[in-house]
Amino acid sequence: MTDTPAPTPPPPSFDPDILKGAMTAFRKRLKVTQLDDESKLGGGRPTTTGKKSQIIGIRPPTQYPREVWLELARQGKIKDTGGGFYALV
């Protein structure tokens, strides 16, 4: 008997419209999060410094299942940065 690894199941197939909608939702969530970070005044400054946000990864919107985000990461459209966070490639 040989120890052959079990074949991995094929990745689930998703409708391209679902993947497109998920990417749109991800981009919007990332943009809003970055804009929110850039607009914080903090530190008693009368105006913002105009510096760019350091946020590069976010938790994806929960309106799509985890498998959709894994599929987009497998396709190379987003990057899994660990801990449930993803970033644009």
Buried (B, 14 or more C-beta within 10 A) or exposed (E): EEEEEEEEEEEEEBEEEEBEBBBEBBEEBBEEBBEEEBEEEEEEEEEEEEEEBEBEBBEBBEEBEEEBBBBBBEEEBBBBEEEEEBBEE
